[in-house]
Amino acid sequence: MKKLINKIRNWFSKKPIYDTGHLFDRCDSLAKKYYGSEIYWWVIALANNISDGKLSVNADKQIRIPGNLPTILQNLKQANS
């Protein structure tokens, strides 16, 4: 599993979007804002090394939002084929 997670992290764009975390921001709400759906919360969590079972992000922390979601999803589909 760690090998797959590291592979996915390598797919993140070199020019991501950055957002500053605000009080009550969560990976799912940021996924809705940037990707149009909460189901991609895991992309933001992986990009920011959030793996402690929480969806919340730290307020005032710079949050990396990968800009190449279609490429990430396509690569993940191919990796699971």
Backbone torsions as a table, in degrees:
resi	resn	phi	psi	omega
1	MET	NA	-42.4	178.9
2	LYS	-60.5	-36.5	179.7
3	LYS	-63.0	-43.0	178.2
4	LEU	-65.9	-41.5	179.0
5	ILE	-61.6	-44.5	177.8
6	ASN	-63.6	-37.1	178.2
7	LYS	-64.8	-43.2	178.7
8	ILE	-62.2	-42.6	179.9
9	ARG	-59.7	-31.7	178.4
10	ASN	-69.6	-18.9	-179.6
11	TRP	-81.4	-12.7	-177.8
12	PHE	-65.0	142.2	-175.6
13	SER	-63.0	155.9	177.2
14	LYS	-79.4	-14.6	178.6
15	LYS	-123.0	70.0	-179.5
16	PRO	-75.4	168.1	172.3
17	ILE	-87.9	144.7	175.0
18	TYR	-118.7	140.1	177.5
19	ASP	-131.5	151.2	175.9
20	THR	-95.4	127.3	-179.9
21	GLY	-62.9	142.3	178.0
22	HIS	-119.6	162.6	177.9
23	LEU	-54.1	131.0	179.8
24	PHE	76.4	4.3	173.7
25	ASP	-66.9	143.3	178.3
26	ARG	-136.1	158.2	179.0
27	CYS	-58.5	-38.3	-179.2
28	ASP	-68.8	-38.0	178.8
29	SER	-70.6	-35.1	176.4
30	LEU	-69.3	-36.6	176.5
31	ALA	-63.2	-41.1	177.3
32	LYS	-62.1	-43.4	-178.8
33	LYS	-64.2	-45.4	-172.9
34	TYR	-95.3	-28.9	-175.6
35	TYR	-113.7	-9.5	179.0
36	GLY	85.8	1.4	179.8
37	SER	-154.8	140.4	178.9
38	GLU	-70.8	-17.1	-173.8
39	ILE	-66.9	-13.4	-180.0
40	TYR	-96.3	22.0	179.5
41	TRP	-56.5	-34.0	-175.4
42	TRP	-65.6	-27.7	178.1
43	VAL	-65.5	-46.1	179.7
44	ILE	-67.6	-40.5	178.5
45	ALA	-60.3	-47.1	179.7
46	LEU	-64.9	-40.2	-178.9
47	ALA	-64.4	-22.5	-177.1
48	ASN	-115.4	16.2	178.6
49	ASN	53.5	39.3	175.9
50	ILE	-94.3	105.6	-175.7
51	SER	-137.9	20.1	-176.3
52	ASP	-93.1	15.8	179.1
53	GLY	84.8	2.2	178.9
54	LYS	-105.9	151.3	174.5
55	LEU	-97.8	-13.9	-175.8
56	SER	-75.2	151.4	176.9
57	VAL	-113.4	155.6	-179.9
58	ASN	-73.0	133.4	176.7
59	ALA	-62.2	142.1	178.4
60	ASP	70.0	7.2	175.8
61	LYS	-92.5	140.2	177.0
62	GLN	-73.0	126.1	-176.9
63	ILE	-108.4	129.4	179.9
64	ARG	-88.8	126.2	177.7
65	ILE	-114.7	103.9	179.3
66	PRO	-57.9	133.2	-176.2
67	GLY	-91.4	-2.7	-174.8
68	ASN	-115.0	51.5	-177.2
69	LEU	-54.9	-45.6	179.5
70	PRO	-57.9	-38.7	178.3
71	THR	-66.6	-42.3	178.7
72	ILE	-60.6	-46.3	-178.8
73	LEU	-65.8	-40.1	178.8
74	GLN	-65.0	-44.2	179.7
75	ASN	-64.8	-38.6	178.6
76	LEU	-65.6	-40.6	177.4
77	LYS	-61.2	-44.3	179.1
78	GLN	-65.5	-38.7	179.9
79	ALA	-65.9	-27.8	-178.9
80	ASN	-93.6	1.0	-179.3
81	SER	-81.4	NA	NA
